[in-house]
Amino acid sequence: MNNQFANAFKPTEVIGLPHELKHHDHSHNQLVIGLQGRAEFNIEGSEDLIIPGQGCAIVASSEHAFSGIDASQLMILNLPCETSLERHDCDRMNQLFTGNTFFQLDHRLQQLTHLLALEIQTNPDDIELGLACNNTLIALLQRHINTTRCTKQRLDMDRIDAYIMKNIRRKISIAQLAGCAFLCESQFYAIFKKQTGTTPHQYILQKRFNLAKELLENGKLSLSQISDTVGFTNQSSFTHIFTKLQGISPSKYRR
């Protein structure tokens, strides 16, 4: 691929994302590939969760928002506009950027991506290495990705609610809820948020909070017992989150 864009931005980067929501756009195309952790991406209204082995294609000038969940790490491929590309590179680009989309890598390309990411992390300022990694992945991506889009599928919320309440004492992951719906994590996350208007994490937290209020009103259990029953790690964490959501502490709510 043409070297003339190397001075404008790094062709390949490995970065972590902040937990707070950020948004921007840029004048170049971009491919984002998940390496570890999880990240939320919203590209002009199309939303999905990026986990290892999954990614998204962002067309130049598309407004997009993003935030990291856990210790997210992503590989970013920055790609020049068509006007600065040679013909064969332009054709290759057009195959990948038919629109903003989310995709999944096959196992072989996931392994290669991780190896290249290690090289980029070791030599982050080596532009020639960045170009080589960029070219290699672009050349392979058309044959090794499956694009995924949020369908009109609806989740069985009764089934999901039953699973949450059965396991309310424990930590509940998105992967476990996705298993209930027989979906991959990213598909489940996108459909869940579109259907409920909230994230799975926020939804589970609200279930814990509602149950805690019922138990406080009942008055039979201590604060420590309630904290354990609704799945908080300790009473201090329970008190902090309850106070934040309710505006008063659990002990005052009980009165």
C-alpha positions in Angstrom: 0.0 0.0 0.0 1.2 3.5 -0.8 3.7 5.0 1.8 2.5 8.6 1.3 0.1 8.5 4.3 2.7 7.3 6.8 3.5 10.8 8.0 -0.1 11.7 8.6 -1.0 9.0 11.1 0.4 5.7 12.2 -0.8 2.9 9.9 -1.1 0.5 12.8 -1.5 1.1 16.5 -2.3 -1.0 19.6 -4.2 1.1 22.2 -6.4 0.9 25.3 -9.7 2.8 25.6 -10.8 5.0 28.4 -13.8 3.9 30.5 -15.6 7.2 29.9 -17.5 7.6 26.6 -15.7 9.5 23.9 -16.7 10.3 20.3 -15.1 11.8 17.2 -14.7 11.3 13.5 -11.7 11.4 11.2 -11.0 11.9 7.5 -9.5 8.4 7.0 -11.0 4.9 7.0 -10.3 2.8 10.1 -10.5 -0.8 11.1 -10.7 -1.7 14.8 -9.9 -5.2 16.0 -10.4 -6.4 19.6 -7.4 -8.0 21.3 -8.5 -8.3 24.9 -11.2 -7.0 27.2 -14.4 -5.4 25.8 -15.3 -2.1 24.2 -18.5 -0.5 23.2 -18.7 1.1 19.8 -21.6 3.2 18.3 -21.0 4.1 14.6 -23.7 6.5 13.5 -26.4 4.7 15.5 -25.2 1.1 14.8 -24.0 -0.3 18.1 -22.1 -3.4 19.1 -19.6 -4.8 21.6 -16.0 -5.4 20.4 -14.4 -8.4 22.1 -11.3 -10.4 21.1 -11.5 -11.6 17.6 -14.2 -9.1 16.6 -14.0 -5.6 15.1 -15.6 -2.9 13.1 -15.0 -1.0 9.9 -15.4 2.8 10.2 -15.9 4.7 7.0 -14.1 8.1 6.8 -16.0 11.0 8.3 -18.4 8.7 10.2 -19.3 10.0 13.7 -18.6 7.2 16.2 -18.6 6.9 20.0 -16.6 4.4 22.0 -15.6 3.4 25.6 -13.6 0.6 27.1 -15.0 -2.0 29.5 -12.5 -4.0 31.7 -8.9 -3.7 30.4 -9.7 -3.3 26.7 -7.0 -3.4 24.1 -7.5 -2.8 20.4 -5.5 -2.9 17.2 -6.3 0.1 15.0 -5.6 0.1 11.3 -5.6 3.6 9.9 -6.3 3.7 6.1 -6.0 6.6 3.7 -8.8 7.9 1.5 -9.2 6.5 -2.0 -7.6 9.6 -3.6 -4.2 8.8 -2.2 -4.3 5.1 -3.1 -3.1 3.2 -6.2 -5.8 1.3 -8.1 -5.3 -2.2 -6.7 -5.2 -0.8 -3.2 -8.4 1.2 -3.9 -10.2 -1.9 -5.1 -9.1 -3.8 -2.0 -10.4 -0.9 0.2 -13.7 -0.8 -1.5 -14.3 -4.5 -0.6 -13.8 -3.8 3.1 -15.6 -0.5 3.3 -19.0 -1.0 1.7 -20.3 0.7 4.8 -19.9 0.9 8.6 -20.1 -2.7 9.8 -19.0 -5.1 12.5 -17.2 -8.3 11.7 -15.7 -11.4 13.2 -12.2 -12.9 12.4 -11.7 -16.6 11.9 -9.3 -18.4 14.3 -6.2 -18.2 12.0 -6.5 -14.5 11.5 -7.0 -13.9 15.2 -3.7 -15.7 16.0 -1.9 -13.7 13.3 -3.4 -10.4 14.6 -2.1 -11.1 18.1 1.4 -11.9 16.8 1.4 -8.6 14.8 0.1 -6.7 17.8 3.0 -7.9 19.9 5.4 -6.6 17.3 3.7 -3.2 17.1 3.7 -2.9 20.9 7.4 -3.6 21.0 8.2 -1.1 18.2 5.3 1.4 18.3 7.2 4.1 16.3 8.4 1.9 13.5 6.3 3.2 10.5 7.6 0.6 8.1 6.6 -2.2 10.5 3.2 -0.5 10.9 2.8 -0.4 7.1 3.8 -4.1 6.8 1.3 -5.1 9.4 -1.4 -2.9 7.9 -0.8 -4.4 4.4 -0.8 -8.0 5.6 -4.1 -7.7 7.5 -5.8 -5.8 4.7 -4.7 -8.4 2.2 -6.2 -11.2 4.3 -9.3 -9.6 5.8 -11.6 -10.0 2.8 -11.2 -13.8 3.0 -11.1 -14.2 6.7 -14.0 -12.1 8.2 -17.7 -12.6 8.6 -19.7 -9.4 8.8 -22.4 -9.3 11.4 -25.3 -6.9 11.8 -27.9 -6.6 14.4 -31.0 -8.4 13.2 -34.7 -7.8 14.2 -34.4 -10.8 16.5 -36.1 -10.3 19.9 -34.8 -11.8 23.1 -36.9 -13.9 25.5 -36.7 -11.6 28.5 -38.6 -14.0 30.7 -35.9 -16.6 30.2 -33.1 -14.0 30.8 -34.9 -12.6 33.9 -35.3 -16.2 35.3 -31.5 -16.8 34.8 -30.6 -13.6 36.5 -32.8 -14.2 39.5 -31.6 -17.8 39.8 -27.9 -16.6 39.8 -28.4 -13.2 41.5 -26.0 -14.1 44.3 -23.2 -14.6 41.8 -21.3 -12.6 39.2 -23.2 -12.8 35.9 -21.3 -12.3 32.7 -22.6 -11.2 29.3 -21.3 -14.5 27.9 -23.6 -16.4 30.3 -26.6 -14.3 29.3 -25.7 -14.7 25.6 -25.6 -18.4 26.1 -29.2 -18.3 27.3 -30.2 -16.7 24.0 -27.9 -18.9 21.9 -26.1 -15.9 20.5 -22.5 -14.7 20.5 -21.7 -11.9 23.0 -21.6 -9.0 20.5 -24.9 -10.0 18.8 -26.6 -10.5 22.2 -25.2 -7.1 23.5 -26.5 -5.2 20.5 -29.9 -6.8 20.5 -30.3 -6.5 24.2 -29.4 -2.8 24.3 -31.7 -2.1 21.4 -34.6 -4.0 22.9 -34.2 -2.8 26.5 -32.6 0.6 26.1 -29.9 -0.3 28.6 -26.7 -2.4 28.8 -26.8 -6.0 30.3 -24.6 -4.7 33.2 -27.0 -1.9 34.0 -30.0 -4.2 33.7 -28.5 -6.8 36.2 -27.5 -4.0 38.6 -31.2 -2.7 38.5 -32.4 -6.3 39.3 -30.1 -6.5 42.3 -31.2 -3.0 43.4 -34.9 -3.8 43.2 -34.5 -7.1 45.1 -32.4 -5.2 47.8 -35.3 -2.8 48.2 -37.8 -5.6 48.7 -35.6 -7.3 51.3 -35.0 -4.0 53.1 -38.8 -3.3 53.2 -39.3 -6.9 54.5 -37.0 -6.1 57.4 -36.0 -9.7 58.3 -32.4 -9.7 57.0 -29.4 -7.7 58.1 -27.6 -5.4 55.7 -24.8 -7.9 55.4 -27.2 -10.7 54.6 -29.0 -8.6 52.0 -25.7 -7.6 50.4 -24.8 -11.2 50.1 -28.2 -12.3 48.8 -28.3 -9.8 46.0 -24.8 -10.5 44.8 -22.6 -7.6 46.0 -19.0 -8.3 46.9 -19.3 -6.8 50.4 -21.6 -4.6 52.4 -19.6 -1.4 51.7 -20.0 -1.9 48.0 -23.7 -2.5 48.5 -24.2 0.6 50.6 -22.3 2.8 48.1 -24.2 1.6 45.1 -27.6 1.6 46.8 -27.0 5.2 48.1 -26.0 6.3 44.6 -29.1 4.9 43.0 -31.6 5.6 45.7 -30.3 8.9 47.1 -30.3 7.6 50.7 -28.4 4.8 52.4 -29.9 1.3 52.9 -30.3 1.8 56.7 -32.2 5.1 56.2 -34.3 3.4 53.4 -35.3 0.7 55.9 -36.6 3.2 58.4 
